[in-house]
Amino acid sequence: MVMIVYNEAIDAEAMEVLDQCTLKNYTKITGVFGSGTTSGTHLGNDIWPGRNNILYIACEEKQAKQTLSCIKELRKKLGKEGIKAFVLPLEEIT
């Protein structure tokens, strides 16, 4: 499973990655809070504005690798806007 966490300001770009990787099935959680070394703190308030979104994508290993590659390219393009991808073990889908 791939988990992508990103700044809500780049939602269109993150969703474009799914299209590029021909990933049709995902779960999206919007308006989450967090803090990252390069992206800063996002708590949705006056002091720490902004929020993050999370995408969960259950996919085969080949698609996960392709998705990570696309995320790496997007990170190069966007710089510090904030997007990270994580691969989590997925034992079963029912």
C-alpha positions as CSV (number, residue, x, y, z in Angstrom):
1,M,0.0,0.0,0.0
2,V,1.2,3.5,-0.8
3,M,0.4,6.4,1.5
4,I,1.0,9.8,0.1
5,V,0.9,12.8,2.4
6,Y,0.9,16.2,0.9
7,N,0.1,19.9,1.3
8,E,-3.5,20.6,0.4
9,A,-2.3,23.4,-1.9
10,I,-1.0,20.8,-4.4
11,D,-4.0,18.6,-4.4
12,A,-4.4,18.9,-8.2
13,E,-0.8,17.9,-8.8
14,A,-1.1,14.9,-6.4
15,M,-4.3,13.7,-8.1
16,E,-2.5,14.0,-11.4
17,V,0.1,11.5,-10.2
18,L,-2.7,8.9,-9.8
19,D,-3.8,9.6,-13.4
20,Q,-0.2,9.2,-14.7
21,C,0.2,5.9,-12.9
22,T,-3.3,4.8,-14.0
23,L,-4.4,4.3,-10.4
24,K,-8.2,4.4,-10.2
25,N,-8.8,3.1,-6.7
26,Y,-7.7,5.2,-3.7
27,T,-8.9,6.5,-0.3
28,K,-8.5,10.3,0.2
29,I,-8.5,11.9,3.6
30,T,-8.6,15.7,3.6
31,G,-7.8,18.4,6.1
32,V,-5.3,16.6,8.3
33,F,-2.7,18.3,10.5
34,G,1.0,17.6,10.8
35,S,4.5,18.8,10.9
36,G,7.5,18.0,8.6
37,T,11.1,18.9,8.5
38,T,10.9,20.5,5.0
39,S,7.2,21.3,4.8
40,G,6.8,22.9,8.2
41,T,3.9,22.8,10.5
42,H,0.3,22.7,9.3
43,L,-2.4,22.9,12.0
44,G,-5.1,24.9,10.1
45,N,-5.0,27.9,12.5
46,D,-3.7,31.5,12.4
47,I,-0.3,30.6,13.8
48,W,0.3,27.4,11.7
49,P,-1.9,27.8,8.6
50,G,-2.5,25.1,6.0
51,R,-3.5,21.5,6.1
52,N,-2.5,18.2,4.5
53,N,-4.3,15.5,2.6
54,I,-3.6,11.8,2.6
55,L,-4.0,9.3,-0.2
56,Y,-4.0,5.5,0.5
57,I,-3.6,3.3,-2.6
58,A,-3.8,-0.4,-2.3
59,C,-1.9,-1.7,-5.3
60,E,0.6,-4.3,-6.6
61,E,4.3,-3.8,-5.9
62,K,5.0,-2.8,-9.6
63,Q,2.4,0.0,-9.3
64,A,3.8,1.1,-6.0
65,K,7.3,1.5,-7.5
66,Q,5.9,3.5,-10.4
67,T,3.9,5.7,-8.0
68,L,7.1,6.4,-5.9
69,S,8.9,7.3,-9.1
70,C,6.2,9.8,-10.1
71,I,6.2,11.3,-6.6
72,K,10.0,11.8,-6.7
73,E,9.6,13.7,-10.0
74,L,6.9,15.8,-8.5
75,R,9.1,16.6,-5.5
76,K,11.8,17.8,-7.9
77,K,9.3,20.0,-9.6
78,L,7.6,21.5,-6.6
79,G,10.5,21.9,-4.1
80,K,9.3,22.6,-0.6
81,E,5.6,22.5,-1.2
82,G,5.5,19.2,0.7
83,I,4.7,15.8,-0.6
84,K,6.0,12.4,0.7
85,A,5.2,8.8,-0.2
86,F,5.5,5.8,2.0
87,V,5.1,2.1,1.2
88,L,3.4,0.0,3.8
89,P,3.0,-3.8,3.8
90,L,-0.4,-5.0,2.7
91,E,-1.1,-8.6,3.6
92,E,-4.6,-9.0,2.3
93,I,-7.4,-7.3,0.5
94,T,-11.0,-8.6,1.0
